[in-house]
Structures are given as C-alpha cells and as structure tokens.
Amino acid sequence: LAINREAMKVPGVKFATSAYEAASEWKLLATTDGAYIEQEIVRLDPSYSVTAVDDKRGEFDSCDHPIPARQAGWEYVETAPLVADARRIAEYAVEKLKAPSVTAGKKDLILDPSNLWLTIHESIGHPTELDRAMGYEANFAGTSFATPDKLGKLRIAAPILTFFADKTTPGGLATCGYDDEGVATQKWNLVENGLFVGYQTTREQAGWINEKASRGTSYADSYGSVPFQRMPNVSLAPGAKERSIDDLIASTDDGIVIAGNGSWSIDHQRFNFQFGGQQFWEVKRGKKTRMLRDVAYQANTIEFWRSCDAIGGPKSWWLGGSMQDGKGEPVQTNAVSHGCPPARFKQVNILNTNRRTA
C-alpha cells in the first residue's frame, strides 16, 4: 500500500496496483537407482503497475516496475527499492501517455535486460528444448527451427554472443541441486560464439543425439505429474569489456531504447517474432532525447541475433525471469530465469502498434 500511495502522488496518475506472489516447493525423490534427494525451493515475485489517464483525450497508458521474480526469501522484498522507485515509475507512465507515437521503419535497437530476457526465453530457450526440435512436443507453443541436423553447423547469432544453460545460477528460478531424475544440475553452452552447439536434455533424450549423459533438465510440477524436459535458466553471457547501456547509447547515432516487457508473439517454429516493451526512448547522436509510444520490434530469430554488434559487460548483467512457463498437455508450469547484459541490434524493423489503416 505504501507503493500505491507514493505513486498516486504524481499528477495524472489514476490507478496503482501492487501484488506479491510466493511459492514454496518441497520435493522428495527416491529412485531404484539409489537416489534419495530432498529439496526445498522458495520463489518470490513482487510487482506493481501505475496507470496514467488523460480524461480529455480519453486515453491511458501504464508502466510496470521491472523487479524480477527470484529464488529468495522475504529479505528480497524488504531490500528492493519498491517504494523508493514508485514516483519514478509513475512519472514514466505520465510521460509515456504524453509521448509521440513512433515512426515505423528500420532503426538501431538497444534493449535493456528487462526487455531482452523474454526474447531470449522465446527465441533461444524454447528452440533448444530437444523434444521440440525432434517434433515430439508442440504445446506452448510449437516445435523448433533448430533441428538436430543443424547442431554444430548453424550460426544462430553474431560471434560476440554466447548463450548458456545453467540450473546452478544463484537466485535463478529454475536453480536446484538435482533434477527429477536425480541428475546433478550443471552449466553448458547452447550457442557458443554464435554457433548452435547444444540442447536441453533428460536421461531419455541424451541418446537421441548420441550424448552419454543427461543435462539434468527433467522436471514435474507435482507428484501426480509425469517428469519431462523443462527449460533451465538460459542466459546470454556478458562481454569481456566493461560497458554499460549508457555506453551503447553514446555510440548510437539513430536508434530506440526499449526497457520492460509488453505484448509479444512468435510463430510455431520459434522463428518469426515481434516484441513490445514498457518504456521506449528515442536516441539521436548518442543521447536519449524523448520518450515514445506504440513501439514493437519485428524480426526472425537468426537475422535478429546475427545483427547484434555490441553488448554490455559483466557489471551490466541482470537476471530476469518468469514464475509461469507452461508446457505439455495436460499443462505443467515451471519457473525459469534468464540473465543478460544490454545489447544493441543494427537496423531492426520497428512497428507502430497503434497505426490505423483505412
């Protein structure tokens, strides 16, 4: 309530909502292989959103706080700057409502980690699930363009990019000691220096691609569910050179910065997509000039990741994620994190989501 009260002090704000989700998972695994493993995991997801309204125009817009879900206790909420940030988030909502609509076309795109993590989830995380790639899974949603014949051959991304899976990431929502087949969790590369090199596998699946051992990604969301392959934490490694999002902006002549998550869609091969966001800024001659509205970016997975020409360094790396990732039928839900630095992409197609046609 303190968050809501602080946000409502900003002129133009009409609504403020805050929420908190917590999950405690206790699991005991006993197998005929001799495993006897007990694990307890606590996950938290605080959130709030502020809405500004222009009564004269009959329009409204909102802005969410970017705080990510985390595997942590209540201390995570107590130490987060939720109340301290409330006025700033509210001011963003008011500024966004007054902002001009974006002009569609090709632009250099700088993505804050609070936006980029979801693109990683959809275009790298899901396509490298081996059951999707083999055509054995298509729910939530689709199979994969990254089929086994492309393993070790397809350059998915620019050479500066390496994506890794890691169920040991500190604070990661999918982090645990052992998977639901009793396999110790681990870290491995999915895309190395732009080259597609790995899949997410279970004990059953490892032999499908002639690997000797599982990557430890089996998971069931309850005792009554069948364990199957689920996404680990999948992240983009930072660059070796220390570089911030401000550095990326300073070296960009004409572009757009996007932060936070908005609406999105991706096809059933995890190839063609579009993503929106929460906050959008125009960049001119190395400086953020004004806020924009109605922005989305559109590309296919390979051309998008290959167009990346700069990424942030280790200090800019940030861990986002989701408490709700569905797969299977009947559906099962797991939680997963995705870390990344800010990144810049050259000449990406920008859409105006409010464009009206006659």
Secondary structure, DSSP 8 states (H G I E B T S, - for coil): -HHHHHHTTSTTEEEEEEEEEEEEEEEEEE-TTS-EEEEEEEEEEEEEEEEEEETTTTEEEEEE-----EE--THHHHHS-HHHHHHHHHHHHHHHHHS-B---EEEEEEE-HHHHHHHHIIIIIGGGBHHHHTTS--TTT---S--GGGTTT-B-S-TT--EEEETT-TT-TT--SB-TTS-B--EEEEEETTEE---B--HHHHGGGT-SS--S-EE-SSTTS--EE----EEE---SS---HHHHHHT-SEEEEEES---EEE-TTS-EEEE--SEEEEEETTEEEEE-BSEEEEEEHHHHHHTEEEE--GGG-EEEEEEEEEETTTTEEEEEEEEE--EEEEEEEEEETT----
